[in-house]
């Protein structure tokens, strides 16, 4: 199969963009990505979005963005898979280019939380749960995560501050990321004193909802101009899987099957072992999700994922660096854009452009997006081509 490469990346700063519209956020990221690609012209647009119909009163989003970006006439499709929407859009873009049906694909993730405030945002987020059996009872994603975290802590005797390492790592790495919402490191004492959101989940155990957009230009390696200047990053593996939507339907709520399945499939496609992965961009909307992903993928045995963070093994100089540009916790959780931001972060690392956050000799990255508590998981392997 011809190498599918990420030829261009673009992103907006994540935060509260009250005066910037959904389409303007997307267009800003698109402009940067197309410029970074040397002006490649997309034939297809795949947009990852989670809540625009609920928060922004806007469906048919991909067509809106194509129109606004001056790309009328191209294929334009919106992908929705809750928090994995950006990862799902990346996978569809990859498959389109790899198949040979599309020469250049544009992948965009975008979300605008500040189009609503207060309870309406929580109500919108609750639509990603099972409406008939979870949301109707008042369950929110944060409540789900809190229940999982409480059960995990009980089963594995995790101390009250056992998950602090995830927040400390993310905020330390976010300091040097100009696109991050929070660029200040925190201390262990700060975590320990943080206000509870839904016990035992405190405010540092969950990523803040925020506005943002990120974009990628994908093409085949043989279509790049001969004078190409950026280091090449290839999408080597891609996989997606689904589980039950409702947590109570699972045989084991504390094991993310889809994370294991997609991580394993993506690595198998490349013939990789865990030791060959230089960085892991996990889906840290909640600390418990990060721990469960580390266990499901195989970086930690069951019940010990939290210890990797507690012992500094996920830091920039650790055994498996994670959230290397701040993750969702420090950058902010931009809904359907989250998975595309993960890819942007990985490309920056693999190009050797991460500056103070650079992982030495980074050649292979695993990125994994989750929809809800791993009801959907999408994994990609990105590799630097020398």
Secondary structure as UniProt FT lines:
FT   STRAND          4..11
FT   TURN            18..19
FT   HELIX           22..36
FT   TURN            37..38
FT   STRAND          44..48
FT   HELIX           52..56
FT   HELIX           61..68
FT   TURN            69..70
FT   TURN            72..73
FT   STRAND          75..79
FT   HELIX           82..84
FT   HELIX           85..99
FT   STRAND          104..111
FT   HELIX           113..115
FT   HELIX           119..126
FT   TURN            127..128
FT   TURN            131..134
FT   HELIX           135..137
FT   HELIX           141..156
FT   TURN            160..163
FT   HELIX           164..174
FT   TURN            175..176
FT   TURN            178..179
FT   HELIX           188..192
FT   STRAND          196..198
FT   TURN            199..200
FT   STRAND          201..202
FT   HELIX           203..205
FT   STRAND          211..220
FT   HELIX           221..223
FT   TURN            226..227
FT   STRAND          232..242
FT   HELIX           247..249
FT   TURN            253..254
FT   HELIX           257..270
FT   HELIX           274..276
FT   STRAND          279..281
FT   TURN            284..285
FT   HELIX           287..297
FT   TURN            302..303
FT   HELIX           305..310
FT   TURN            311..314
FT   TURN            316..317
FT   STRAND          321..322
FT   TURN            324..325
FT   HELIX           327..331
FT   HELIX           335..337
FT   HELIX           338..351
FT   HELIX           355..357
FT   TURN            360..361
FT   STRAND          364..371
FT   TURN            372..375
FT   STRAND          376..385
//
